[in-house]
């Protein structure tokens, strides 16, 4: 579930919720929520 975003960080996935993107990683017992970012932001720049 979610789009793989290896170009931003290893094993990172994104999932859209309304106007936001949730960035997360799968862990043994669920997910680790990394960031919640408005879709209009410069996402590539935020992960540098």
MOBELJO-V558735 format. One record per pair of residues at least 4 apart in sequence whose ideal C-beta (glycine too) atoms are under 6 Angstrom apart, sorted by the first residue. I is the first residue (numbers start at 0). J is the second residue. D is the distance in Angstrom with one decimal. If there is no record, write none. Layout:
i: (I	I)
j: (J	J)
d: (D	D)
This chain:
i: (1	1	1	2	3	4	4	7	7	10	11	12	13	13	14	15	16	18	18	19	19	20	20	21	22	22	23	23	23	24	25	26	36)
j: (12	13	14	13	12	11	13	11	46	24	22	23	20	22	21	20	21	37	38	35	37	36	38	35	33	34	30	32	33	31	30	31	40)
d: (3.8	5.8	4.1	5.1	5.7	4.5	5.2	5.3	4.3	5.1	5.8	5.7	4.9	5.3	4.9	5.7	5.8	6.0	5.3	5.6	5.8	5.3	5.6	5.5	4.4	4.5	4.5	5.1	5.8	4.7	5.9	5.0	5.2)
